[in-house]
Structure formats: structure tokens, C-alpha cells
Amino acid sequence: MAAGTDVATLDKKTQRNLTRLQAHDNARAARDELAATLGAIEEHLNVPKRLARATARAKLRVQRFADDQPGTAIAVAAGVAVAVGVGVWLVVRANLER
């Protein structure tokens, strides 16, 4: 019977050790999930980083457009320059008439 008692004790120790290992693995998984969540939140709230990426993408699109259709790109640039000039002229004129 003494041998049977030892086996029962070993089974409890083994079960306890397995439970500890499972708890350790669960804690590691929870830490990894928390780190991923915090990383996603930081990525979402980091406005300067997001603006830099958006600006880089916009520059790339404009460059591709200018390479593909240079005449249209020049016309668009001239149109934007005229629109900005007219806007500035209207603002200055409105302030001078006061």
C-alpha cells in the first residue's frame, strides 16, 4: 500500500505542476494579447506617425500621376495655384475694404 500512496501523491504533484504550467502559459498568452492590444491602441492614437504615413502615400500617388500624365498634372497644378491666388486675393480685398 505504501507504493500505492506514493503513486497517488505523485499524481497530485504532477497535476499541480501541470496546473502551474498551464497557469504560466495562460499568463504568458494574456501578456502577449495585452501587448498586442496596447500596440494597436498606440498605433491608432499616434497621429504624427499616421500623418507621416498618409503624407508619404499621397506623395507617391501624386508622383505616379505626374509620371503617367504630365500634361494633366501641370494643368492641375496651375488650377490649384489659380484657386489659391484667387482665395488670397479675396481675403486681402475683404480686409482692405473694412
Contacts in CASP RR format, 6 or more apart in sequence:
PFRMAT RR
TARGET T0000
AUTHOR 0000-0000-0000
METHOD contacts of the structure
MODEL  1
MAAGTDVATLDKKTQRNLTRLQAHDNARAARDELAATLGAIEEHLNVPKR
LARATARAKLRVQRFADDQPGTAIAVAAGVAVAVGVGVWLVVRANLER
43 49 0 8 1.000
43 50 0 8 1.000
62 73 0 8 1.000
65 72 0 8 1.000
65 73 0 8 1.000
66 73 0 8 1.000
END
